Amino acid sequence: MNGGYMGKLLRVDLTTGTVTEESLPGEAILRKYVGCLGLAMKILNDEVPPEVGPVDPENRLIFMTGPLTGTPAPSSSNFVVASINYDVPYMAGTAHSHGYWGAYLKMAGYDGIVVQGTAKRPVFLWVHDGQAEILPADDIWGKDTHETEDLVKKRVGNGQEVSVAAIGPAGENMIHGALIQNDKNHTAAKGGMGAIMGAKKLKAIAVSGRRGVPMADPAKVLEVTEVWRNNIYAAESVGKLLSKGGITRVYGYVGQTSMLAGKNLSDPEWGVTYSSNIVEAAKEWWVTPVSCYGCPIACSYRVEITTGPRKGTVATLGGGGENTEGAAAMIGVLDPGTALWLTDLHDRLGFDSSAAGCSLSLAYELYERGIITKEDTGGLELKWGNADAAVELLNMMIRREGFGAILADGPKQAAERIGGEAPKYAVHIKGTGYNLHDWRPVWSVLLGQVIAGAGPCWQAPGVDAWATEPDLGYPEFTPGTTAEGKPEQVKKTQMKKLWEDCLGVCWFATWGVPKAIELAPQALAATVGWEDFTSDEAFQVGERVINLERIFALKRGMTAEHDLDVSPRLLEAPPSGQAKGKSIEPYLKEMVREYYRLMGWDEETGKPSRETLSRLGLGEHAEAIGV
Ligand code: SF4
């Protein structure tokens, strides 16, 4: 093993206030789990027993890069944050982010950080050039993520580039769906990782360094990288689609395919107007693409709103569209400038807009239907499109005050607290918001969110929306609203995605990219020096990580029933649009069972068989999960 890794982890104990260096696990472990998601899951599974709860000091919060993070590989900016899932506590929570934080952590000399314990007072961590310090953050506590980044940079300014990952007030107050933001455009959004960080009273981690990432065969890495970069633009990959300014250029696709998550999924036709409004307005605005470390795509963007009621607003956003749908479309906000302003506000307050948005949109629909009134909402008029009320509600959620307290623990709990007919209108999977768009027209994506191993999140993109996967035998999109073939599409795309999530490159550099299935293993082989690393071994890494997530959840009491905890609204046939009249509900249970069978899991319990565990080198977990 000659490259890719810096060879060290930082262990930060916030209870004792100590920071120690540890060696990375040995080569045999690294080859099994590679890095990023895989290595973080391995450490989480080893160190966090099932009796530990999300906010207990014994819980770990793990920040992990991959062997390609910070190398010349395309979009080599990826890092993962993993812990117990705050929003779905019987599962792991895993969230990916990009920007510069992961690359700078490696340049500081570390592959990852394992945080344990709980600080007595707010602190932040400063990691730079082979050193790490825990510093007081009392004066930063309460600030939003952007203010925090600016203040921390000012405090640690060492004449070098610094990257900051921080929580906002939502994380500090341990609100459902709290995220971690870094570099202003990027969020580790899923699994409530911001709430875990808040429970540990860790406000931010700043990283900076000047070390280079070693590579076994630099010339070969550059050769593979050139082909890989060209291939990103050679087909209709997601990277090509979202390049140079993200969703603002191509949002029309979402509305036209009835995938826009608007008005609590009650009105797919409305989404056509919402998405085309954004595309048209963006032609007038100042949209500046923002790139991450080593990224030729630049899907993120800084936008100055130059028209409409939010004229003069500046927002810094990630490239996808689900953030604006959670923040704005789900509550019926049609003005495009207001939509982006609200999205930026969610990032600043530290809310995953997909999770918070599903709580808010439930309240708006219940209000519109007369199921709740101003008396319930503390005087707020929750009519579709009322953005000011949403701002007030978000702040009430942060303070757990009045009606905000009812919404603060996610859409499922909110619906149960409100009672009556409310659960019928909630939008959730396993109690939390999933990655919005409206996936009812594309059942492999929907199934992928349902069976994802870390709460609903992007693990199995399927092949009926956004990009095909010719490498997996799917050169064309498959029909969206049929059960046929979906479990297999989900299994294959999940194995590919979770392998890629171990590398340290952004998924947009691989999703639908021709030959990524060969190029990524070649890049890993040339970087680390594992010359015999093959695509088959890569897929086995992906499959191993899927199983490890399942093992972690089963040990924490997850059952097959939890995989069917999907809200009625998602199971309904949409009232209009391309999937009008088509419901996944009659097929879902059998689709999940078929997915289990294809994975080598028991079709009733969803438990991996002994044979599957042993084939993947996970046999030591058989007894703990009762197989
Ligand atoms: S594709 Fe977008 S999110 Fe991914 S690395 Fe590039 S700019 Fe960052």
Boltz pocket constraint, residues with backbone or C-beta under 6 A from the ligand:
constraints:
  - pocket:
      binder: B
      contacts: [[A, 75], [A, 76], [A, 77], [A, 98], [A, 99], [A, 239], [A, 290], [A, 291], [A, 292], [A, 293], [A, 295], [A, 296], [A, 297], [A, 298], [A, 299], [A, 300], [A, 319], [A, 506], [A, 507], [A, 508], [A, 509]]
      max_distance: 6.0
